[in-house]
Amino acid sequence: MPRLSEVIAELDALWPPERAESWDAVGTVCGDPDAEIRRVLFAVDPVREIADEAVALGADLIVTHHPLYLRGTTTVAAGHFKGRVVHTLIKHDIALHVAHTNADTADPGVSDALAGALDLRVTGPLVPENNLGRICELDHPETLAAFAARAAKRLPATAQGIRVAGDPDMTVRRVAVSGGSGDSLFDAVRAAGVDAFLTADLRHHPVSEATQHSPLGLVDAAHWATEWPWCELAAAQLDTLSDRHGWDLRVHVSKTVTDPWSSHHTSPGAPN
């Protein structure tokens, strides 16, 4: 069995920590470097449900996309929900490792996994300077409504579902995708000359301005749903490394939905 330090060295080679944004908090949060690793669980969020799942699974290591302490902390007291996660992990000898913006810009990375989940052909990065997002082509043109339906079918289900802005009958041939929050990328999307952009966390004003600026179709999925495919990609990468080194790791992907939104209601009312 490999030691934690050996597994982390391979993960850092896949997603170099120096590729993370300066504000980010990536790397190993807790864990003994000399501990043996037999079972690994991948998930998007380092929340209590995932920690409990790891305990039930008998995992020795959790790898998440989102950081546990993005803004730092002065305490890991168990009275706070994040501190409770740390206590649970240490009590059960479970390490936690984070690959966030360094996984966003990896090749392959988060947006490659998103494109793969939608069965899109990647032709290049959306933002070449930092390898962020992907420009993709569809095998056959389809309407914006059909493309949105494709996303709804292929991405994990969430309370939000899929929101669409633009003419549902417009023809889509080339698209940009970016896992996670993407409304800061509109300039790059327009420069790419794509027909549609699929991402998450789109806000009112950027969407309103984007649709006024051009006939760009917008497809807005839940943040968690656009990043969950990376867990499957990352797990497959670790499986390959395990076989190469003869480690015989057991690698799992959590299917626990940790998207924070729990329900969706359509308002029948009109503006006053």
N, C-alpha and C positions, 0 to 999 in steps of 0.2 A: 504494500500500500504506500502511496506517496505521502509525504509530509505536506502540511498546509503551505509551507514556504515554497515547495516545488510546484504546487498547483498555481499559486499566486504568480510565480515567475512566468508561467505559461499564459495566464490570463493577462498579465501586464504586457506580454509580447503581442497579444491580440488587440488589446486596447491600451496603448501606452499612456500612463498617467500624465505625462508631459503634454499630451494632446488635449487635455481637459482645459476648459476655460478657467481664467484666473479666479473667478468667483465660486467655482465648483468645489465639491468635497467628495473626491473619489478615493478609492483604495480600500484597504482593510480597516474595518471599524473595530472589530474584536476578533480574538482567536489566537491560539498558541501556535507559533510558527513550526514547532516540532510535533504538533498533533497529527495523527494519521487521519487521512481523508478516505472514506469509503463511498459515501453517498452525498450527492450535491443537488440542491434545489434551486432552480432559477425562477425569479418572479420580478414583477415591475416595482412593487412597493414594499419597503421593509416595515410592514405594519404587524400588529399583534396576530392577525389571522394567519399571516405567513409564518411567523415564528412558531405558532401552535402547530401549523401543518408540518413544519420541519421537525418538531419534536415527535409528532405522531409517526412521521415517516422514518425517523431514525437518521436524519441527515446530519452530516458533520460540518457542512458548509452551505450557506445561502449566498447566492449571487443575485443582487438586485440592480435594476437600472437607476432607480431614484435613491438619492442619499438619505440616510437617517437623520443626520445633523447638517443640513445645508448651511445654516447660519451659525454654527458653533453652539457650544453650551458650556455652562459652568457646573452642571450636575447631571448625574445619571440616576438620581433617586427614583425608586420604583413607584413613587406616588404620581409620577408623570408618565403618560402613555409611552413616550419614547424610552424613558428610563426602564419601564417595565419590559420593553422588548429586549434591552441590553441585559437585564437581570435574567430573563428567560433563556437567552442564548448562552450566557456564561454558565448558568446553572446546569445546562444540558450539554455543555462542551460543543457548542455550535458556533462556528466562525461566520462572520458577515463581511462580504466584499462588495464594493460598489463600482460599477462602470457606467458613467452618465454621459457627459458631453464628449468624453473620449471614445465612447461607443457610437455616439451620433456621427462623428467624423471618420470612423473607421471604414475600411474597405475590405470585406463587406461590413456594413454597420446597420443602424436602426432603420434608415430609409430603404436600404437594399432589402431588408426583411419585409418591410411594408409593401414594397413593389412586388416581391415574390408572393406574398399572400394574395395580392390582387391579380396575379398572373400577368404582370406587365414586363416588358423588355426594357431593361435599363440601358440608356445610351450615353449617360454621362452625369456628372455632378451638377446640381443646380447652382451652387456657389463654389466654383473651382478653388478659390483661395483657401478655403478650409474644408473642402470636400463635404459640404453640408447639403442635404436634400438630394433628390435624384430627378433627372429628366427621363421620361419613359415614353414608349410607344405601345399602342394597342395592336394586337395582331389584325384586328378588323375594326373599322370605324363603328362607333355606336353613339346613340344619343346621350346627352348628359344624364337624363333620367335613367337610362340603362346602366351607365357607368356608376351612378349612385347606388342602384340596386345591386350591382356587382360588389360594391364596398359593403353594403348591408349584409349580403350573403356570406362574404368571405372573412370579414373581421368579426371578432367576438362581439356578442350582443351586449348592449348596455342600455340603461334607461334613456339616455339621450337619443340613441339611434343615429341616423345620418341626416344632417341638414344640408339643403342645397340652395344656392343662390345663382340665378342666371336662367336663361331660356332652357326649359327641360328638353326641348326638341332640337337644340343645337347639336351639331356633329362634333364628336370628340375623337381625335386621332393621336395627339400628343398631350401628355399630362406631366405635371410636376407633382412630386409627393415629398412630404417631410413629416416624419414621425414627431409627435409632440406639438408644442405651440409653434405655429408657423406664420402668424400674420405680420411678423417683422420682415418677411421675405418677399413681399409683394413686388418690390422693385426688381428683384432678380427674376421672379416669375414672369413679369411683363417683358423683361429683356429676353427671356428664353423663347418667347413667342409660342407658348403652349396654349392649348384650347381650354384646359381645366387644371385646377390645383386642388389636391386632396391633402388635408392636414387636420389639425385640431385646435381648439380654443380660439376660434375666430371671433373677434369682437365686432360690435355694431358699426362703429365709425370706420375702421379699416375696410370692412366688407362693403359698406355703403359707398365709400370712395372708390374702391376697386371696381365695383359694378358700374359706376358712373364713368369711370376712366376708360373701360374697354368691355367687350362682350365676354370677358373671361368667366368660365363656369367655376363655381366654388363648391367644394364638397367638404363639409365639416363633420368629422367623427369625434368620438370621445378620446381624450388624451390617452387614457389607459389602453384603449383598443388599438390605437395606432402604434403603440410601443410594445404591446404584448408579443407580436410576431418575432421581435428580436430575441425573446427568451428562447423560442424554438431554434432559431439560427445559432445563438450562443451555445445552447445545449449540444447541438450537433457538432459545433466546432470543438467543444471540450471532449465529446465522445471520440472524435477523430484523434485528438491528442492522447487520450487515454489508451486507445488501441496502439498508437505509435510507440508509446512508452511501456506498454504492457502493464498498465495500472489496474485494469479491471474495475474502473469506477462505475457506480450506478448513478446515472444522471437523469434528473426528473425536471419537468416544467410544471409549475403550479397552474392549475386551471381555476383557482379561486379568483372571483371577480372582485378586485379591490378598487374599482372605479367608485368614487365617493357618492355619486348620484344614485338614488335608490328607486325613483319612480318618475314617471312622466305623465303630465296631464295637459290636454289641449283646452285652452280657454274658449268658451263659446261667446264671450262678450266682445263688445266693440269699444274702441277708444272713446272717452268722454270729451 
